[in-house]
Amino acid sequence: VALLVGPLAALGLPLLLAPPTSATAIPRLEALQEWTRSLAGVLTVGTGLEQAIIVTARSAPAAIRPQVTALAGRLAARTPTDVALHRFADDLADPTGDLIVTSLLLGAARRGQGMAAVLENLATSVADEVRIRRAVEADQSKVRTAAKMITAVTLLMMGGLFIAGSYTKPYGTPLGQVVLIVLITAYAASLAWLKRI
């Protein structure tokens, strides 16, 4: 069993104890919020939408700079605004980005005065989402830390017990090997369940 479980544990434990992918989305959301607020600020001084996007591309946050730069490049090359914005949404591949692009598309179609206020409200909404996600991530981090500690203690205890010998002798029998596989599988399943919740 050890020959089978050892490599599987070496590969599986880091995956089961790793932070969720949602944690990596927070910097991207912060970047979207910052860029949207910047765009709203530029629009308040009477700049057109296309020109405002080109201006804000120079100071776009690093997490979305390639996408914003590509958008600005398309607009500078006279790509129709709606086409450039749709490509921008595809480049971002983010639900929050889609919401921002939808507002930009509506603003480009209507050319009204309220675009800056809409973008400012969107930026505030995204900032709230970032705050909530950070709180959730902090709570999840506590559980992950506890799971890591429990796993480390369990592995140390198992190693010590196998070195001691007499306690683990029953696991050397065929029935003991089956029981050991069941116990290890149950432990791995509990870690997978913990990661899922």
N, C-alpha and C positions, 0 to 999 in steps of 0.2 A: 504494500500500500504506500509506503514511504517513497518508493521509486516513482509511483504514479502521481501522488499528491504533491511532492516537493516541487517539480516543475510547474504544475498547475497553480500552486499557491504563489510561486514566484511571479507568474504572469497575471493571475487573477486578483490577488490582494491589492496591488496598486490601483487597478481599475475600480474595485469595489470601495476603496477608501478615498478615491480622488474626489475633488470638489465637482459639483455639477457644472454643465456647460453654461447655465444661466449666469454663473458668476463672471464669466468672461464677457457677457453682454452689457454689464454695467458701465464699463468705460466707454463703450460705443454709444450707449444711451446718453451719457454725460456729454459726449462730443456732439451728438445730435441736438441736445438741449442748448449747448453753448453756441453752436453755429446758427440755430434758429433764432436765438435771442440777438445775435450779432446781425443777422439778416434783417430782423425787425427794426433794429436800431438804424441801419443804413436806409431802410425804406422810409423812416420818419422824416428824413431830410429831403424827401421829394425825388429820390433817385428811382428810376424805373426798375422793375423786377429783374430783368436780364442783367442790367448793369450792376445792380446790387449783388447778384450772385457772383458775378465776375470779381467784384471788389472784395467780397468776403472770402473768396477762394484762397487769397494770399495768406489769410490768417486762420484758415480752417484748422480745427483740432486734428492732431496726428491720426487719431483713430478713423477719421473719415476723410482725411485730406486727399487721398487718391481719387475717391469718388467725386468729391466736390470739384477738384481740379479738372477731372474729365468732363463734368457738367459745364464748368466755365469754358473749357476748350470748345465744347460743342456749340455753346451759345455764341462764343466769339467767332466761330466758323459759320455763323448764320444758319445753324440747324434750327428748324422750327421749335419754339419753346416747348410745346406739348410733347414733341418727339424726344427732345433732350431730357425733359423731366421724367418721361416714362423710362428711358434708359438709365437715368439716375436711380430710379426706384429699383430697377433690375439689378444695378450694381450694388446697392445697399442690401437688398434681400432681407429687409427687416420690417416687421409690422409697424413699428413706430415711424420708421422712415417712410412707409407707404402713407401713413396719416399726414405727415408733413408734406409729402409730394402732392397728395390730393388737395390740400389747402393751397399749395403753390399753383396747381393747375387751375383751380377755381379763380384764384387771384389773377392769373395770366389771362383767363377768358373774360373776366369782368372788368379788370383794370380800375377797381374802386379804391376809395381812400382807406378802407378798413383793414387792408392786408397786414399792416404792421401790428395792429391790435390783435388780429387773429393769430399771428405768429408768436406774439408775446404770450398770449394765453396758452398756446400749444407748448411753448418752452416751459411755462410754469407747470403745466400738466406732466410733461416729461420729467421735470425736476422732482415732482411728487412721486412719480413712478420709481425714479432712481432711489429716493429716500426709502420707499417701502421695500424695494428689492434689497437694499443694503441691510435693513432690519431683518428681513427673512434670511439673508445670507449669514448674518451674525448668529441667528438662532440655529441654523443648519450647521454652522461651523462647530458649535458646542457639541452637537450630537456626533459629528465626524471625529472630533477630538476624543470623545469618550470611546467611540468604536475603535479608534486606533490604539488607545491605551489598553482596552480590554483585549484586543487582538495580540498586542505585544506581550502582555502578561500571560495570556493563554499559551502563546508559542514558547515562552520561556518555561512555563510550568510543564508543558508537554515535553520539551527538551530535557528538563531536569528529571522528570519521571521516567523517561526512556533510558536515561543514563543510570538511574537508580536500579533499574532492572526488575526487582521482584514485583512491583506494582503493575508493571506492564506485561508481565509474562503471559497472562491470558490472551492478550492481543496477538501473540505469536501463533496461536492456533488458527485453523481455517475459519471457525466460527468467530473468533476474536477479530480477524481481519475484516469480516463482513460487518461486524458491529462497529469497528473503527471507521469503515467507509460510510456507514449510515450516520455516525456522529459527525464526521467531518463534512459530509454533505449537508446535514442539518445546520451546522455552523455557517457554512458558505451561503446557504439559502437565507439564513437570518441576516447576514451581512448584505445580501442582495436586496432583501426586503427593506432593510434599514436605508439603503441608498435610494430605493424607489420612493419611500415616504419622505 
